[in-house]
Amino acid sequence: MLIGEYFPSIDAKGRINFPSKLREALGDSFIITKGLDNCLFVYRLSDWQKLSEKTMLLPTSKARKIQRFLFAGACEVTPDKQGRISIPQNLRDYAGLKDEIAVVGVSVRAEIWSLDRWNEANEELTSESVAEAMDELGF
């Protein structure tokens, strides 16, 4: 399970020191792609394969947009010996990544956010909205 909030910086070449706890859980290589809410999604290779297989089961009319969104700009990354990964320019542009970023574990995937967008997204969360969702889950 991927959990936690981390706040590394991103350098001019698009490299970040990816959090070690998340690296350990994701494996030697992992996939980064566009995510919802203008963040990036980070998947284990095995979960990426499952996602790919599930999209192939959809009718073409539904699958094509999802496949274009997720797969066209995706890349596989392998952290270097210092634990750094390089995020391609197209993905940095999509997520608005500049100097300060947030890397968060959200169960089966990690997300990479610009710090400003991460803070905005968290402002929208209220204990009432979380309580409603927890009620639906039976907690």
C-alpha positions as CSV (number, residue, x, y, z in Angstrom):
1,M,0.0,0.0,0.0
2,L,1.3,3.4,-0.9
3,I,0.8,6.0,1.8
4,G,2.2,9.3,3.0
5,E,3.0,12.9,1.9
6,Y,6.4,13.9,0.8
7,F,7.7,17.3,-0.4
8,P,10.8,17.0,-2.6
9,S,11.9,19.7,-4.9
10,I,12.2,19.4,-8.7
11,D,15.3,20.7,-10.4
12,A,15.6,22.4,-13.8
13,K,16.2,19.1,-15.6
14,G,12.9,17.7,-14.2
15,R,14.6,15.4,-11.7
16,I,13.2,14.6,-8.2
17,N,14.5,12.5,-5.4
18,F,11.5,10.1,-5.3
19,P,10.6,9.2,-1.7
20,S,12.3,5.9,-0.7
21,K,9.3,4.4,1.0
22,L,7.3,4.8,-2.2
23,R,10.2,3.6,-4.3
24,E,10.4,0.4,-2.3
25,A,6.6,-0.2,-2.7
26,L,6.6,0.6,-6.5
27,G,9.6,-1.6,-7.4
28,D,12.7,-1.1,-9.5
29,S,10.8,0.7,-12.4
30,F,7.4,2.2,-12.5
31,I,5.1,4.2,-14.8
32,I,4.3,7.9,-14.7
33,T,1.3,9.2,-16.6
34,K,-1.2,12.0,-16.7
35,G,-3.7,11.8,-13.8
36,L,-6.9,13.4,-12.9
37,D,-7.1,16.9,-11.4
38,N,-3.9,17.9,-13.3
39,C,-1.6,15.7,-11.2
40,L,0.5,12.7,-12.3
41,F,-0.3,9.1,-11.5
42,V,2.5,6.7,-10.7
43,Y,1.8,3.0,-11.0
44,R,3.6,-0.3,-10.3
45,L,4.3,-2.1,-13.6
46,S,1.9,-4.9,-12.5
47,D,-0.9,-2.4,-11.8
48,W,-0.2,-0.7,-15.1
49,Q,-0.6,-4.0,-16.9
50,K,-3.9,-4.6,-15.2
51,L,-5.1,-1.1,-16.1
52,S,-4.1,-1.7,-19.7
53,E,-6.0,-5.0,-19.8
54,K,-9.1,-3.5,-18.3
55,T,-9.1,-0.7,-20.9
56,M,-8.9,-3.3,-23.7
57,L,-12.2,-4.8,-22.4
58,L,-14.1,-1.5,-22.9
59,P,-15.9,-0.8,-26.1
60,T,-13.7,1.3,-28.5
61,S,-16.0,4.3,-28.1
62,K,-15.2,4.5,-24.4
63,A,-11.6,3.0,-24.5
64,R,-10.1,5.3,-27.0
65,K,-10.2,8.5,-24.9
66,I,-9.0,6.8,-21.8
67,Q,-6.2,5.1,-23.7
68,R,-5.1,8.3,-25.4
69,F,-5.1,10.1,-22.1
70,L,-3.3,7.5,-20.0
71,F,-0.9,5.8,-22.5
72,A,0.1,8.5,-25.1
73,G,2.2,10.5,-22.6
74,A,3.1,7.8,-20.2
75,C,6.7,6.8,-19.5
76,E,8.6,4.1,-17.6
77,V,11.1,5.4,-15.1
78,T,13.9,3.7,-13.2
79,P,15.4,5.6,-10.2
80,D,19.1,6.2,-10.3
81,K,21.5,5.2,-7.5
82,Q,20.5,8.4,-5.6
83,G,16.8,7.6,-5.9
84,R,16.2,10.3,-8.5
85,I,13.8,10.0,-11.4
86,S,13.4,12.3,-14.4
87,I,9.9,13.5,-15.3
88,P,9.6,14.3,-19.0
89,Q,8.7,17.8,-20.0
90,N,5.3,16.9,-21.4
91,L,4.2,15.5,-18.0
92,R,5.8,18.4,-16.1
93,D,3.8,20.8,-18.3
94,Y,0.6,18.9,-17.8
95,A,0.9,18.9,-14.0
96,G,2.4,22.4,-13.8
97,L,5.4,21.2,-11.9
98,K,7.9,23.9,-11.0
99,D,10.1,24.1,-7.9
100,E,8.0,22.8,-5.1
101,I,6.0,19.6,-5.5
102,A,4.1,17.0,-3.4
103,V,4.4,13.3,-3.9
104,V,1.6,11.4,-2.1
105,G,0.7,7.7,-1.7
106,V,-2.9,7.1,-2.3
107,S,-3.4,3.3,-1.9
108,V,-2.6,1.5,-5.2
109,R,-0.8,4.5,-6.8
110,A,1.2,7.5,-6.0
111,E,0.5,11.0,-7.3
112,I,2.8,13.9,-8.1
113,W,1.4,17.4,-7.7
114,S,2.5,20.9,-7.9
115,L,2.5,22.1,-4.3
116,D,0.1,24.9,-5.0
117,R,-2.4,22.5,-6.7
118,W,-2.0,20.0,-3.8
119,N,-2.8,22.6,-1.3
120,E,-5.8,23.8,-3.3
121,A,-7.1,20.2,-3.6
122,N,-6.8,19.7,0.2
123,E,-8.7,23.0,0.9
124,E,-11.7,21.5,-0.9
125,L,-11.7,18.5,1.4
126,T,-13.9,18.9,4.4
127,S,-14.5,16.6,7.3
128,E,-18.1,16.5,6.2
129,S,-17.4,15.4,2.7
130,V,-15.0,12.7,3.9
131,A,-17.6,11.6,6.5
132,E,-20.2,11.2,3.8
133,A,-17.8,9.0,1.7
134,M,-16.9,6.9,4.8
135,D,-20.6,6.4,5.5
136,E,-21.0,5.0,2.0
137,L,-18.2,2.6,2.7
138,G,-19.7,1.5,6.0
139,F,-17.0,3.1,8.3
